[in-house]
Amino acid sequence: MATGAALGEATEPSVRGAAMGGYSMALYGGMAAGSLLVGPLIARAGFAAGFAVPAAILVIGAGAFHHTARRGLGSLRGKDS
């Protein structure tokens, strides 16, 4: 779990537990939710949709994360983004 190790090094000790808990929740919650939600999608629309829909959600989520992370970093640097 190299991501967990990197997250542990990148966070302050006072928030490390919350960061690791959020990471674990996202990782295992995503696996559980993905199995529960994509199974019926594959049954109804096939494997192509079972890969395309989660991929689209991932791209939208990554874009939203990038947008909010940039805004957050801009305010940390004293800039309005």
C-alpha positions in Angstrom: 0.0 0.0 0.0 2.4 2.6 -1.2 -0.4 5.2 -1.4 -1.1 4.8 2.3 2.6 5.3 3.1 2.8 8.4 0.9 -0.3 9.7 2.6 1.2 9.1 6.0 4.3 11.1 5.1 2.4 13.9 3.4 0.0 14.7 6.3 0.6 16.4 9.6 0.7 14.1 12.6 -2.4 15.8 14.1 -4.6 14.9 11.1 -2.9 11.7 10.0 -5.5 9.4 11.5 -8.4 11.2 9.8 -6.5 11.2 6.5 -5.8 7.5 6.7 -9.4 6.7 7.8 -10.7 8.7 4.8 -8.4 6.9 2.5 -9.4 3.5 3.8 -13.1 4.4 3.6 -12.8 5.6 0.0 -10.8 2.6 -1.0 -12.9 -0.1 0.5 -16.2 1.7 0.2 -15.6 2.2 -3.5 -14.9 -1.4 -4.0 -18.1 -2.4 -2.2 -20.3 0.2 -3.9 -18.8 -0.6 -7.3 -19.6 -4.2 -7.0 -23.2 -3.5 -5.8 -23.9 -0.8 -8.4 -22.0 -2.1 -11.5 -23.3 -5.6 -11.3 -26.9 -4.7 -12.2 -25.7 -2.3 -14.8 -23.7 -5.1 -16.5 -26.8 -7.3 -16.3 -29.0 -4.8 -18.0 -26.6 -3.0 -20.5 -23.6 -5.3 -20.9 -19.9 -5.1 -20.0 -19.2 -2.1 -22.2 -21.6 0.0 -20.1 -20.2 -1.6 -17.0 -16.8 -0.1 -17.8 -17.9 3.1 -19.6 -20.2 4.5 -16.8 -17.7 4.1 -14.0 -14.9 5.5 -16.2 -17.1 8.6 -16.9 -17.8 9.0 -13.2 -14.1 8.7 -12.5 -13.2 11.4 -15.1 -15.9 13.8 -13.7 -14.8 13.1 -10.1 -11.1 13.7 -11.0 -12.1 17.0 -12.8 -14.1 18.1 -9.7 -11.2 17.2 -7.4 -8.7 19.0 -9.6 -10.9 22.1 -9.6 -11.4 22.2 -5.9 -7.8 21.4 -5.1 -6.6 24.2 -7.3 -9.0 26.6 -5.6 -7.8 25.4 -2.2 -4.1 25.7 -3.1 -4.7 29.2 -4.5 -6.2 30.3 -1.2 -3.3 28.8 0.7 -0.9 30.7 -1.5 -2.8 34.0 -0.9 -4.2 34.1 -4.4 -7.9 34.2 -5.5 -8.5 31.5 -8.1 
